[in-house]
Amino acid sequence: KIEYDAEKKTLTVRDSGIGMTHDDLVKNLGTVARSGTTKFMEAMAEGSADIGMIGKFGVGFYSTFLVADRVTVASKHPSSDTQYLWE
């Protein structure tokens, strides 16, 4: 689900994915090197990936930083009672 708030100038993307634990957020979003961007670029250079595979590597998430001043991820894993925020 995508929501736009013109007054706040925000774009919110919500999904019903599996959710991430605190450690998952740190591991998967904490650095570009671990985001999959590096792996994607290496696969592109090798010729073993194409632009249609961008979601597989997490590059789509990092493209938000090209247009946003701030990115916030809220996630709650089913095995946890806590929702975590990553900014």
N, C-alpha and C positions, 0 to 999 in steps of 0.2 A: 504494500500500500504506500502510495506517495502522497504527501501533504505539503502544500505550500502556504506559508503565512506571509502575506505581503506586508503587514504591519511590522512584524518582527524580522522580516527579510530572512526567513529560514526555509529550508527544504528538509523534510523529514521522510526517511525511507524506513518502513517497518516491514519485517518479515517474520515468519513463524519457524525460523530455522531451529536447529538443535540447541543452540545456546552455548556459551563458553564459560568455563570456570575462570577464576582470577588468573591461574597459571596459563590457561589457554590464551587469554587476552594478551598477557605479557609476551608469550612465545610467538603468537601469530600476528600481533599488531605492533609489538614493541619496537621493532626495527625493520626498515625496508629490506635489509639483507635476509631476514627470516620470513618476510611477507610472501616470498615467491617471485618478487620482481626480478631478482638476480637470476633465479632459475629460468624464468620466462625469457629474459634477454639472452641467456646462454642457449636455450633451446631454439630461439629465433635465429641466432648466429649459426647454429649447427644445421638449421633447416628442418628440425624435427618438430617445430611448432608453427602455427599460423595465428594471425590476429583473432581468429574465431575461438581460440583456446584461452583467451585472456582471463575469463572467470575462473578457470581451473587453477591459475597461479596466484589469484588474489590481487592482480594488477588493477582490476577495476576499482577496488576499494581505494587504492592509493591515488587513482586519478582524481578523486575528490579534492585532494590537496592542490590541484591545479586551479580550482575555481573557488575554493572555500577559504575563509579566514580561520575557521575553527571546525573541527570534526569531533563529534562525541559519539561513542558507541556504548549503549547500555545492553547488557546481556545477562541472562540468568540461565544457568545450566539446570536441567531437571533434577540432578542429584544434590542440588544446593538450595537452601532457603534464602540465600543472599543474591541480590542483583548487583552486578559490578558495573562501574562506569570507567571508560577509558577515554582520555582526551589527549 
